[in-house]
Amino acid sequence: MGQLESIQIFIKVVETGSITKASEQLGLAKSAISKRLSELEQQLGVKLINRTTRKSSITEAGQIYFQKSKLISEELEELNCEIASVQTHLVGTLKIAVPLSFGIDHLVPALDEFSQKHSELKLDIDFSDRRVDLVQDGFDLAFRIGQLADSTLKAKAITPVSHVLCASPEYLSEYGTPETPEDLKKHKFLRYSQMALSGLQLVGENQQKFMAQIDVVHSANNGEFLKAMALSGHGFTHLPKFIIWKELQNGTLKQILTAYTPAPQNAYIVYPETRYLPQKSRALIDFLTDYFGDSPHWE
C-alpha cells in the first residue's frame, strides 16, 4: 500500500467513527489499520487521530487533513467513474438497505430484472425496517418511505406512496364507521412505531389539515403485523397502499374517511453526499425510477 491507500483508510476511520467499523467495512485487521495510521502520521510528522483502548478522536490537524484528503479521494473516484462509464457492463458490489415489506413484495422482482441486465454486478441487500447509517454501516444506497429527516444525505424520489386509513368489515360492523376525524378518538388504533405520538395528520378539502386524536391499542415497527391485526378486527390502522392493496381490492379491508386523506408521500433512494455518484448506483436509481414510475401498480 502507498500513501493514497493510507489516506483512504484514514478517511474511512473518520467517517465511520472508529477503527473497528473501518476494519469491518474495509475487510482489514484492526492492527493493520492502526499500523497504516501510525505510518501516515510519521510520514506527515503530525498526530491525526488520538487513539485509546476505548475510543478515538480526530485532532485539529487531522480535521484539516481529512477535509483536503476527502476532496482528493472524490476527485480520484470521479476519474475512475468517468473511465469506467465507457464500459457497457457494471461490476463490483452494490450494498443496499430496504424496508422489509416494500423490499420483499415490490423490490424483489425489480432487482431480479436489474440483476439479469447486469449479471456481473453483485447485490448485497439488508431487508430491515431499521434506519441504517449509510456511512457508518457502509451502504451505497438505502430506501426510505415517507418524510425525510434533515441530513447530509442526497435523496431521489422514486415513486409516489399513498397511505390510507382502513379497518376490517367486522370491526366496522361492531364499532361503527367513523365519519369525521374527530370520530377516530373513539376507535382503537394500530400504530406504526415511527409515527408521531401527537396524533394522525389528515388533509381534507381545500388542503385543510386536521390533527386527529387517536387511542393506540397496539404498536409495531412492521406493517405486515399491523395489517394482520387489522384483518383480525383489533382496530383501524394507517398503512401505505403497497402493503394493503390486495386486501383493499378483495374487500377484507375497507378504506375509511376517504374525504380525509393522509398527506401524500414518496419512496426515496438516499445516498451519501458526494461530488460524483458511482455508475452502479446511478444505474439502479435510473432503473427503479423507470420501473415504478408515477403510477405504480399498488396505487
C-alpha positions as CSV (number, residue, x, y, z in Angstrom):
1,M,0.0,0.0,0.0
2,G,1.1,3.6,-0.7
3,Q,0.2,6.9,0.8
4,L,-3.1,7.1,-1.2
5,E,-4.3,3.8,0.3
6,S,-3.3,5.1,3.8
7,I,-5.3,8.3,3.1
8,Q,-8.4,6.2,2.1
9,I,-8.0,4.2,5.3
10,F,-7.8,7.4,7.4
11,I,-10.9,8.8,5.7
12,K,-12.8,5.6,6.4
13,V,-11.8,5.7,10.1
14,V,-13.0,9.3,10.4
15,E,-16.3,8.7,8.5
16,T,-17.2,5.5,10.5
17,G,-16.0,7.0,13.8
18,S,-13.9,4.0,14.8
19,I,-11.1,1.7,13.7
20,T,-13.4,-1.3,14.4
21,K,-16.1,-0.1,12.0
22,A,-13.5,0.8,9.4
23,S,-12.0,-2.7,9.8
24,E,-15.3,-4.3,9.2
25,Q,-16.0,-2.3,6.0
26,L,-12.5,-2.5,4.5
27,G,-12.0,-6.2,5.4
28,L,-8.7,-5.4,7.1
29,A,-7.5,-6.3,10.6
30,K,-7.7,-3.6,13.2
31,S,-4.0,-3.9,13.8
32,A,-3.3,-3.3,10.1
33,I,-5.4,-0.2,10.1
34,S,-3.7,1.1,13.3
35,K,-0.3,0.5,11.7
36,R,-1.2,2.3,8.5
37,L,-2.5,5.3,10.5
38,S,0.8,5.4,12.5
39,E,2.9,5.2,9.3
40,L,0.8,8.1,7.8
41,E,1.3,10.2,10.9
42,Q,5.0,9.5,11.0
43,Q,5.3,10.5,7.3
44,L,3.4,13.7,8.0
45,G,5.1,14.4,11.3
46,V,1.7,15.2,13.0
47,K,-0.9,13.4,15.0
48,L,-4.1,12.9,13.1
49,I,-6.2,10.8,15.5
50,N,-6.0,10.4,19.2
51,R,-6.4,6.7,20.0
52,T,-7.1,5.0,23.3
53,T,-8.3,1.5,24.1
54,R,-11.9,2.7,24.3
55,K,-12.3,5.5,21.7
56,S,-10.6,7.7,19.1
57,S,-11.0,11.3,18.3
58,I,-9.7,13.4,15.4
59,T,-7.2,16.2,16.1
60,E,-7.4,19.7,14.7
61,A,-4.6,18.8,12.2
62,G,-6.5,15.6,11.4
63,Q,-9.7,17.6,10.7
64,I,-7.8,19.8,8.2
65,Y,-6.1,16.8,6.6
66,F,-9.5,14.9,6.4
67,Q,-11.2,17.8,4.5
68,K,-8.4,18.1,2.0
69,S,-7.8,14.4,1.5
70,K,-11.6,13.9,1.1
71,L,-11.5,16.2,-1.9
72,I,-8.6,14.3,-3.4
73,S,-10.4,11.0,-2.8
74,E,-13.5,12.3,-4.5
75,E,-11.5,13.6,-7.5
76,L,-10.0,10.1,-7.9
77,E,-13.4,8.5,-7.6
78,E,-14.8,10.8,-10.2
79,L,-11.9,10.0,-12.6
80,N,-12.4,6.3,-12.0
81,C,-16.1,6.5,-12.7
82,E,-15.6,8.5,-15.8
83,I,-13.2,5.9,-17.2
84,A,-15.5,3.1,-16.1
85,S,-18.5,4.7,-17.7
86,V,-17.2,3.7,-21.1
87,Q,-17.9,0.1,-20.1
88,T,-21.1,-1.5,-21.2
89,H,-21.4,-3.6,-18.1
90,L,-21.4,-2.9,-14.3
91,V,-19.1,-4.7,-11.9
92,G,-18.4,-4.8,-8.2
93,T,-20.9,-4.9,-5.3
94,L,-23.9,-2.6,-4.6
95,K,-24.9,-2.7,-0.9
96,I,-28.5,-1.6,-0.4
97,A,-30.8,-1.2,2.7
98,V,-34.5,-1.6,2.0
99,P,-37.7,-1.7,4.2
100,L,-38.8,-5.3,4.8
101,S,-42.4,-5.3,3.4
102,F,-41.7,-3.0,0.4
103,G,-38.5,-4.9,-0.3
104,I,-39.9,-8.4,-0.3
105,D,-43.2,-7.5,-2.1
106,H,-42.1,-5.0,-4.7
107,L,-38.3,-4.6,-4.9
108,V,-37.5,-8.3,-5.4
109,P,-39.0,-8.5,-9.0
110,A,-37.4,-5.2,-9.8
111,L,-34.0,-6.2,-8.6
112,D,-34.3,-9.5,-10.3
113,E,-34.8,-7.8,-13.6
114,F,-32.0,-5.3,-12.9
115,S,-29.6,-8.2,-11.9
116,Q,-30.4,-10.0,-15.2
117,K,-29.4,-6.9,-17.1
118,H,-26.1,-6.5,-15.1
119,S,-25.1,-10.1,-14.3
120,E,-21.5,-9.1,-13.2
121,L,-22.8,-6.7,-10.5
122,K,-23.3,-8.3,-7.1
123,L,-26.1,-7.2,-4.8
124,D,-25.7,-7.1,-1.0
125,I,-29.2,-6.3,0.4
126,D,-30.2,-5.7,4.0
127,F,-34.0,-6.2,4.4
128,S,-35.0,-4.4,7.6
129,D,-37.2,-1.6,8.9
130,R,-34.4,-0.1,11.0
131,R,-33.0,3.2,9.8
132,V,-29.3,2.5,8.9
133,D,-26.5,4.9,8.9
134,L,-25.2,4.7,5.4
135,V,-21.7,5.9,6.1
136,Q,-21.0,4.0,9.3
137,D,-22.6,0.8,8.0
138,G,-21.1,1.0,4.6
139,F,-24.2,1.2,2.4
140,D,-24.2,2.6,-1.1
141,L,-28.0,3.2,-1.2
142,A,-31.0,3.0,1.1
143,F,-34.7,3.2,0.6
144,R,-36.8,5.5,2.7
145,I,-40.6,5.8,2.7
146,G,-42.3,9.0,3.8
147,Q,-41.0,12.3,5.1
148,L,-37.2,12.5,5.1
149,A,-35.4,13.8,8.1
150,D,-32.9,16.6,7.6
151,S,-29.5,15.1,7.0
152,T,-26.4,15.4,4.8
153,L,-27.7,12.6,2.6
154,K,-28.8,13.1,-1.0
155,A,-32.3,11.9,-2.0
156,K,-34.1,10.9,-5.2
157,A,-37.9,10.4,-5.3
158,I,-38.5,7.1,-7.0
159,T,-42.3,6.7,-6.9
160,P,-45.4,8.1,-5.0
161,V,-46.7,6.2,-2.0
162,S,-50.2,7.0,-0.7
163,H,-51.3,5.9,2.8
164,V,-54.9,5.0,3.7
165,L,-56.9,4.5,6.9
166,C,-58.6,1.1,6.9
167,A,-60.2,-1.5,9.0
168,S,-61.9,-4.8,8.6
169,P,-65.6,-5.0,7.8
170,E,-66.1,-7.0,11.0
171,Y,-64.5,-4.2,13.1
172,L,-66.6,-1.5,11.4
173,S,-69.7,-3.6,11.9
174,E,-69.1,-3.9,15.6
175,Y,-67.8,-0.4,16.4
176,G,-69.3,1.7,13.6
177,T,-67.7,3.6,10.7
178,P,-66.1,7.0,11.6
179,E,-67.4,9.9,9.6
180,T,-65.1,12.7,10.7
181,P,-61.5,12.9,12.0
182,E,-63.0,13.7,15.5
183,D,-64.7,10.2,15.4
184,L,-61.3,8.5,15.4
185,K,-60.6,9.1,19.1
186,K,-63.5,6.7,19.9
187,H,-61.8,3.9,18.0
188,K,-58.9,1.5,18.5
189,F,-55.8,2.4,16.6
190,L,-53.0,0.1,15.4
191,R,-50.0,2.4,15.2
192,Y,-46.7,2.2,13.2
193,S,-43.9,2.8,15.7
194,Q,-42.2,5.6,13.8
195,M,-45.4,7.6,13.5
196,A,-45.6,10.8,15.6
197,L,-47.3,10.4,19.0
198,S,-49.1,13.7,18.7
199,G,-51.8,12.3,16.5
200,L,-52.7,11.4,12.9
201,Q,-52.5,14.3,10.4
202,L,-55.1,14.3,7.7
203,V,-55.8,16.5,4.7
204,G,-59.4,17.4,3.8
205,E,-61.0,19.6,1.1
206,N,-59.1,22.7,0.0
207,Q,-55.9,21.1,1.6
208,Q,-57.3,21.8,5.1
209,K,-55.2,20.0,7.7
210,F,-56.6,18.1,10.7
211,M,-54.8,16.5,13.6
212,A,-56.9,13.5,14.7
213,Q,-56.6,12.3,18.2
214,I,-56.1,8.5,18.4
215,D,-56.3,5.8,21.1
216,V,-53.4,3.4,20.4
217,V,-54.0,-0.2,21.4
218,H,-51.0,-1.8,19.7
219,S,-47.8,-0.5,18.1
220,A,-45.3,-2.2,15.9
221,N,-42.4,-1.3,13.6
222,N,-43.7,-3.6,10.8
223,G,-46.6,-3.0,8.5
224,E,-47.4,-6.7,7.9
225,F,-48.1,-7.2,11.6
226,L,-50.4,-4.2,11.7
227,K,-52.2,-5.4,8.6
228,A,-52.7,-8.9,10.2
229,M,-54.1,-7.3,13.4
230,A,-56.4,-5.1,11.4
231,L,-57.7,-8.1,9.4
232,S,-58.4,-9.8,12.7
233,G,-60.5,-6.9,13.9
234,H,-58.3,-5.4,16.5
235,G,-58.7,-1.8,15.3
236,F,-58.1,0.5,12.4
237,T,-54.7,1.3,11.0
238,H,-52.8,3.8,8.7
239,L,-50.7,2.0,6.2
240,P,-49.2,2.5,2.7
241,K,-51.1,1.1,-0.1
242,F,-48.2,-1.1,-1.2
243,I,-48.8,-3.2,1.9
244,I,-52.6,-3.5,1.8
245,W,-53.6,-3.0,-1.9
246,K,-54.7,-6.6,-2.4
247,E,-56.8,-6.5,0.8
248,L,-58.5,-3.3,-0.4
249,Q,-59.2,-4.9,-3.7
250,N,-60.7,-8.1,-2.3
251,G,-62.6,-6.3,0.4
252,T,-61.0,-7.8,3.5
253,L,-60.0,-4.3,4.5
254,K,-62.2,-1.2,3.9
255,Q,-60.8,2.3,3.5
256,I,-62.4,4.8,5.9
257,L,-62.6,8.6,5.9
258,T,-61.9,8.8,2.1
259,A,-62.5,12.5,2.1
260,Y,-59.7,13.0,4.6
261,T,-56.5,11.6,3.2
262,P,-53.1,11.3,4.9
263,A,-50.5,13.7,3.4
264,P,-49.0,12.3,0.2
265,Q,-45.6,10.8,0.5
266,N,-42.9,9.2,-1.7
267,A,-40.5,6.3,-1.8
268,Y,-36.9,7.7,-2.0
269,I,-33.5,6.4,-2.6
270,V,-30.9,8.1,-0.4
271,Y,-27.2,8.0,-0.7
272,P,-24.1,9.7,0.9
273,E,-23.4,13.2,-0.3
274,T,-20.5,13.1,-2.8
275,R,-19.4,15.1,-5.8
276,Y,-19.8,12.1,-8.1
277,L,-22.3,9.3,-7.8
278,P,-20.8,5.9,-8.8
279,Q,-22.1,4.5,-12.1
280,K,-23.6,1.4,-10.4
281,S,-25.6,3.5,-8.0
282,R,-26.8,5.8,-10.7
283,A,-27.8,2.9,-12.9
284,L,-30.0,1.4,-10.2
285,I,-31.7,4.7,-9.4
286,D,-32.5,5.3,-13.0
287,F,-33.8,1.8,-13.5
288,L,-36.1,1.9,-10.5
289,T,-37.4,5.3,-11.4
290,D,-38.5,4.0,-14.8
291,Y,-39.6,0.6,-13.3
292,F,-42.1,2.0,-10.8
293,G,-43.0,5.4,-12.5
294,D,-45.6,7.9,-11.3
295,S,-48.4,5.3,-11.2
296,P,-47.1,2.1,-9.5
297,H,-49.3,-0.9,-9.6
298,W,-50.3,-0.8,-6.0
299,E,-51.9,2.7,-6.5
